Amino acid sequence: MSKRKWGLFLVITCFIAYFFLPKIYATVTQKSVGSMPYVLEERENVAYATFAGGCFWCMEPPFEKLPGVYEVVSGYTGGHIVNPAYNDVTTGETGHVEAVIIAYNPDVIDYQALLEVFWRQVDPTDADGQFVDRGAPYRSAIFYHNEKQQQLAQESKNELDASGRFDQPLVTEIKAAETFYSAEDYHQDYYLQNPVRYEYYRENSGRDKYLDEVWGDDRIVSPEVKDGGATLLHFTKEELRLHLTVEQYYVTQEDGTEEPFANEYWDFEGEGIYVDLISGEALFSSIDKYDSGTGWPSFTKPLVEENIVEIEDRSFFSVRTEIRSKLGNAHLGHVFDDGPEPTGLRYCMNSAALRFVPKEDMEAEGYGEFLNLFK
């Protein structure tokens, strides 16, 4: 075999190993561990929603990004055996479906909003699975936790069925919620733990192509939420974990990075300012925002330099300059020297660390001193 063929062979081998060996390892080891019942806490300001939409890896991100969502957990429900393992469920013999359970604050986001997001993640006309994942464990379903949810779910299904958006009737089941079993740890937040493998799977699953064709510009919804804009500085880490979305906590408290081109502000063009999610400190202005082509909101300079802190970041085998908020001490992003004039800088931020205050709301929210920028 020639050196060129040997090289090609090695590249292909490495590619296969990177994507598939972890799955083989999981099949042999982790999948035999089984699941545990998810405990629903009965306390104020906590409600639950359970949705099945095929691969639960793909059902976590859209809900975890929503304000008012405490957590999203992947798991199994609707079956007839206790503590099922992944390899049991995928046989189709246990009766379970892959699903997610969502703990949310009904005073911030309502169940109707969650339903709107759910319908935009699935093919509700497919009774035999979802996209590349075939079989009963991957069928779509809504599991209601009370009569009100049942009523709202049925109404939303009827409205969507009558809208004419789909050529075939909707077959998504609406069923009473049963015991929900949290899936093995390696399934939780898979898109954050294994971003490359997740993106490879998702891109080739056919999900996004289908949803784009069906929903077009209506695919991404921004549900109405109650947001008083109050400071979160007095919150402990544990309280922040409950108040913020999973992604907001991951970015601001664990120095994470959100997905490019799939975040709230990367292409947002509204007039106003961006403030720190935790402290409310004024950070950036829409006047200094530009399209950097990176998929993250980018600015040429901060609005108030005193409100940001620069820290040397030596992670990922490189030296970068991290940007944090002064009072909130939240991770915001990084600054690079490849920006446009007049500063030559690119403040590459995470939408999940920011809150946008529209120009018309700035006075009422205490940011009137910056209104002269928009005259």
Disulfide bonds with the S-S distance in Angstrom:
none
